[in-house]
Amino acid sequence: MAKTEQESTQVIVDKLRMGDAEAWHRVRLRSVCVEMNRFRHSRMVRRWHVTEDELLSMLFEDMVVRGRLALYRGDGDLYGWLGKYVVGYIHRTNPARCREMPMARMPDEQIADGGHALLCRDRRRFVERCFGALWRKNPLRAYVHYLKLGEGLSSKEIRKMLGLSSDANVDQLYSRFRRELREKVSCDV
């Protein structure tokens, strides 16, 4: 990458970090829209009712609030690098992933009949009952799961909060609880 091109990329990164509206609009056009409209991802986006605004807000939260923009080293296209994160967000919005039910993923105006809404509520209650049973079995794992997904805390923050020995220990508790929840939901269906 040429020095002037690298410097201009650094200027864009700084503008993104500062929350410049014009820079984020370019990200919307060159990363979010591009990935949403790729053939493979466009079907997922339509099926799971993901909007540009949702993806852009996830990207903004990761890059600015959580500081992941500092991970960009300057080699390669910035918008392509951001696009990889967008693809990850698209895949994570899959309601069938780990057999979890999406929370308010489908807008009310798109529900044709009340039967689908009832099915979603019943499935959500079912998953909540499974979660409750596992909470009673191992509250620490369940609490780590809640802090990671519900509150959006990092492993480091959870480790400090709960006084655990390492970040890996937090990740291990989290993954074991996810596996148990998946097994419980699939067995009780």
C-alpha positions in Angstrom: 0.0 0.0 0.0 1.4 3.4 -0.9 2.2 5.8 1.9 -0.3 8.4 0.9 -3.0 5.8 0.5 -2.2 4.4 4.0 -2.3 7.9 5.4 -5.7 8.6 3.9 -6.9 5.3 5.3 -5.7 6.4 8.7 -7.6 9.6 8.4 -10.8 7.6 7.6 -10.2 5.4 10.6 -9.8 8.4 12.8 -13.0 9.9 11.5 -14.8 6.6 12.1 -13.4 6.6 15.6 -14.7 10.1 16.2 -18.2 9.1 14.9 -18.1 11.3 11.7 -21.5 10.9 10.0 -20.0 11.2 6.5 -17.4 8.5 7.1 -20.1 6.1 8.6 -22.3 6.8 5.6 -19.4 5.6 3.3 -19.1 2.5 5.5 -22.8 1.9 5.0 -22.5 2.1 1.2 -19.2 0.3 0.8 -19.4 -2.4 3.5 -22.9 -2.9 4.8 -24.9 -2.5 1.6 -22.3 -4.5 -0.4 -22.4 -7.5 2.0 -26.2 -7.4 2.4 -26.6 -7.5 -1.4 -24.3 -10.4 -2.1 -26.3 -13.3 -3.4 -25.4 -15.6 -0.5 -26.1 -13.1 2.2 -29.1 -11.4 0.6 -31.2 -14.5 1.1 -30.3 -14.7 4.8 -30.9 -11.0 5.3 -34.4 -11.3 3.8 -35.2 -14.5 5.6 -34.1 -13.2 9.0 -35.4 -9.6 8.5 -32.1 -7.8 9.2 -31.9 -4.1 8.3 -29.0 -2.0 7.2 -29.5 0.1 10.3 -29.2 -2.9 12.6 -26.0 -4.0 10.9 -24.6 -0.5 11.0 -25.4 -0.1 14.7 -23.7 -3.5 15.5 -20.7 -2.4 13.5 -20.5 1.0 15.2 -20.8 -0.6 18.6 -18.1 -3.1 17.9 -15.7 -0.7 16.2 -16.2 2.5 18.4 -17.7 1.5 21.7 -15.7 -1.7 22.1 -12.6 -0.3 20.4 -12.1 -3.0 17.7 -11.3 -0.4 15.2 -7.8 -0.3 16.8 -7.3 -3.8 15.5 -7.1 -2.6 11.9 -3.4 -2.7 11.0 -3.7 -0.8 7.7 -2.9 -3.7 5.4 -5.7 -4.4 3.0 -8.9 -2.6 2.2 -10.6 -1.0 5.2 -14.1 -1.5 3.8 -13.4 -5.1 3.0 -12.1 -5.6 6.6 -15.3 -4.0 8.0 -17.3 -6.2 5.6 -16.0 -9.3 7.2 -17.5 -8.1 10.5 -20.8 -7.4 8.7 -20.9 -11.0 7.4 -20.4 -12.3 10.9 -23.3 -10.2 12.2 -25.5 -11.5 9.4 -24.6 -15.1 10.4 -25.2 -14.4 14.1 -28.7 -13.1 13.5 -29.8 -16.6 12.3 -32.7 -17.5 14.6 -32.0 -21.2 14.1 -28.4 -20.8 15.4 -28.1 -23.0 18.5 -31.9 -23.4 18.3 -32.5 -20.1 20.0 -35.5 -18.0 19.3 -34.8 -14.4 18.0 -36.0 -11.7 20.3 -38.3 -9.3 18.3 -36.6 -10.3 15.0 -39.8 -10.2 12.9 -41.7 -6.9 12.8 -45.4 -7.1 13.8 -46.6 -5.7 10.4 -45.0 -8.7 8.6 -46.8 -11.3 10.7 -49.7 -12.4 8.5 -51.6 -14.3 11.1 -51.5 -14.6 14.9 -50.5 -18.2 14.7 -46.9 -17.4 14.0 -46.7 -14.9 16.8 -48.2 -17.5 19.2 -45.6 -20.0 18.0 -42.8 -17.5 18.7 -44.1 -16.8 22.2 -44.5 -20.5 23.0 -41.0 -21.3 21.7 -39.5 -18.3 23.7 -41.3 -19.5 26.9 -39.9 -23.0 26.3 -36.3 -21.8 25.9 -36.8 -19.6 29.0 -38.0 -22.7 31.0 -34.9 -24.6 29.8 -32.7 -21.7 30.8 -34.3 -21.6 34.2 -33.7 -25.3 34.8 -30.1 -24.9 33.8 -29.8 -21.8 36.1 -30.9 -23.9 39.0 -28.3 -26.6 38.1 -25.3 -24.3 37.7 -26.0 -20.6 38.4 -22.4 -19.4 37.7 -22.5 -20.7 34.1 -25.9 -19.2 33.6 -24.9 -15.8 35.0 -21.8 -15.8 32.8 -24.0 -16.5 29.8 -26.4 -13.7 30.8 -23.6 -11.2 31.3 -22.0 -12.0 28.0 -25.1 -12.0 25.8 -27.6 -9.9 27.8 -25.2 -7.2 29.1 -22.6 -7.5 26.3 -19.7 -7.6 28.7 -16.3 -9.0 27.6 -14.6 -12.0 29.2 -12.1 -9.7 30.9 -14.9 -7.6 32.5 -16.8 -10.7 33.6 -13.6 -12.2 35.1 -12.9 -9.1 37.1 -16.6 -8.8 38.2 -16.8 -12.4 39.4 -13.3 -12.8 40.6 -12.5 -15.8 38.3 -8.9 -16.9 37.5 -8.7 -16.2 33.8 -10.5 -15.0 30.7 -10.3 -18.6 29.3 -12.2 -19.8 32.4 -15.1 -17.3 31.5 -15.1 -18.5 27.9 -15.2 -22.1 29.1 -18.1 -21.5 31.4 -19.9 -19.7 28.6 -19.4 -22.4 26.0 -20.4 -25.2 28.4 -23.6 -23.5 29.3 -24.4 -22.9 25.6 -23.8 -26.6 24.9 -26.0 -27.6 27.8 -28.8 -25.2 26.8 -28.6 -26.5 23.2 -28.9 -30.1 24.4 -31.7 -29.4 26.8 -33.7 -27.5 24.2 -33.2 -30.3 21.6 -34.0 -33.1 24.1 -37.2 -31.5 25.5 -38.7 -30.8 22.1 
